[in-house]
Amino acid sequence: MTLSFAVSLRCQECGKEYPFESGLYACPECGGKLEVVYDYEAIKESFSVEKLKSRPWDHWRYIEFLPLDSVHVTLHEGGTWLIRSRRLAEELGLKNLYIKNETTNPTASFKDRPISVGVNRAIELGARVVVTASSGNAAAALTALGARAGLRVVTFVPHDAPAAKLAQLRMLGATVIPVEPVEGELGAPTVKLMRLSWKKYGWHPVPSFGPFNPYQIEGAKTLLMEVMEELGFSVPDQVYVPVGGAGLLSGHIRALDDFRAVGLIDALPRIIAVQPEGNRPFVEAFRRGSEPETWPNPRSIAGGLLDPYTWDWRDGFRALRETGGTAVAVPDDLIWEAQKMLARYEGIFVEPSGAASLAGLMLELREGDVDRSDLIVVEATGSGFKDLDIVVQRTGLPEPIPGTEEALEERLKSEGIL
Ligand SMILES: *Cc1c(COP(=O)(O)O)cnc(C)c1O
C-alpha cells in the first residue's frame, strides 16, 4: 500500500508498466528509464490552492505531486525566492526580469530538490547505503540528508572537482571517491562506478538524472512549481534553464504536466535550455532532432554542466518542443560575465553553472529575437561558495596596504573612488 498518489512506473523505452509499490529503479525488462504515473483525478480531489496557504514555504508543499508516502528527513528544501531584478534588468534593457535564487537551498544548490525526494524514497524502500555520481552538488545534497537519516553515503565525483565541493562532502561524512577517466572510454566514469555498485552491492542509486532513479527526478519539478505559485499561478513568458544531465529541464515539463492536469495553469512558458559550448551534446542533438551522442571531451568552467551524455534528453526535448522553446550553447567568457553581473548588479553569488542561464539570456538578447517586455525567469542554480577556485583564479585576491592615510589615499585613487 502506498499513501502517495503515484500509481505506477512506466518505462519510457518499452512502455511496460509496473505497480508503483514495486520500488524499481529501472525497467527490469529492457533497462530503460521509468517515469512515475499519478492519479490526477485523486490529486484533484485532495489538493487545493486553499490548502497550500497553511503549508510552510518549502517544496514539500507540493507533496501530492511527489512519489512519497511521507517526508522522513528534510532540511526544508526549496522554498527559495523569485527575486525581481532591478539593476540587472535595467542594464539589459528588460522590463520584467526575475531571478530564482536557488543558492539558499540547504546545501546551496537546486539539487536539494530532486535528491531530497530520492533519499526519502530510498528510506521507504529500506536502503542502508546510497550511492551517487555527481559533479559535487547532488552528492552534497545526498550526503547532508544521509547524515540526518543515518545512511551510509558513497559518492563518485570527477577527479578535478573543485576543492570546496570535496570539502563540503568530506565534512558531511560521505565516502568521497574522485574518479579519473579511463583511457579510450567515453562517458562519465563516475556514472559507470555508480551503476556497478548498484548492481554488485545492491546500494540504492540516487543521482540527479532519471535512468537510474525515477523518484528523485520528480523533486526537480518543484522549482518551476514554486515560480508559478510565486507568480500567482500564472506562467512566465520565458524560462532559461541550465542543462547538464537534463534532470532539471525534464522537471520543468513534468511540473507543467502536473499543474495543467489539475487545472492550475492553462498556458506554457517558452523554455530555453542552456549548455556551455565546451559540452553541448543536448544542444546539438536538439538541433539535429535525434538522441544525443556522448560528448568526447567536456570542458567548461561550469563544472555542474559537464555530463558528457544528456541522460534525460527525451523529457528535455519534450520540454522544448511543447513550449516552443530552444537550446543554446554559451561560451565560458559569457558565463563568467553573467556570474559577475549576478553578483554585482543583484548581490547573488553563484557558481558558473548557476550563471549559465543568464548567459543564455544574454546570448539571446544579442543574437535572438527577445521581446523586452516579456516576463523572463533565469535560474541561479548553485552558490558561488561551491567553486571559489574559479573566482580567485580570475580576480585574484586584494593586496593589503599599510595602515596609513597616504597608503589609503593611494589605494582609493587606484580603485577609482577618489
Ligand atoms: C546539476 C546542476 C545543473 C544542471 O542540472 P541537470 O539536472 O544536471 O541538468 C545546473 N546548475 C547547478 C548548480 C547544478 O549543480
The ligand as an SDF file (V2000), in Angstrom:
LIG
                    3D

 15 15  0  0  0  0  0  0  0  0999 V2000
   23.4520   19.8720  -11.6710 C   0  0  0  0  0  0  0  0  0  0  0  0
   23.4540   21.3080  -11.8640 C   0  0  0  0  0  0  0  0  0  0  0  0
   22.8880   21.8960  -13.0020 C   0  0  0  0  0  0  0  0  0  0  0  0
   22.3280   21.0780  -14.1430 C   0  0  0  0  0  0  0  0  0  0  0  0
   21.2340   20.2780  -13.7780 O   0  0  0  0  0  0  0  0  0  0  0  0
   20.9360   18.9140  -14.5560 P   0  0  0  0  0  0  0  0  0  0  0  0
   19.7380   18.3570  -13.8800 O   0  0  0  0  0  0  0  0  0  0  0  0
   22.1390   18.0410  -14.4170 O   0  0  0  0  0  0  0  0  0  0  0  0
   20.6970   19.2630  -15.9820 O   0  0  0  0  0  0  0  0  0  0  0  0
   22.8590   23.2750  -13.0710 C   0  0  0  0  0  0  0  0  0  0  0  0
   23.3800   24.0450  -12.0900 N   0  0  0  0  0  0  0  0  0  0  0  0
   23.9370   23.5260  -10.9960 C   0  0  0  0  0  0  0  0  0  0  0  0
   24.4790   24.4480   -9.9610 C   0  0  0  0  0  0  0  0  0  0  0  0
   23.9950   22.1370  -10.8310 C   0  0  0  0  0  0  0  0  0  0  0  0
   24.5490   21.6240   -9.7350 O   0  0  0  0  0  0  0  0  0  0  0  0
  1  2  1  0
  2  3  1  0
  2 14  2  0
  3  4  1  0
  3 10  2  0
  4  5  1  0
  5  6  1  0
  6  7  2  0
  6  8  1  0
  6  9  1  0
 10 11  1  0
 11 12  2  0
 12 13  1  0
 12 14  1  0
 14 15  1  0
M  END
$$$$
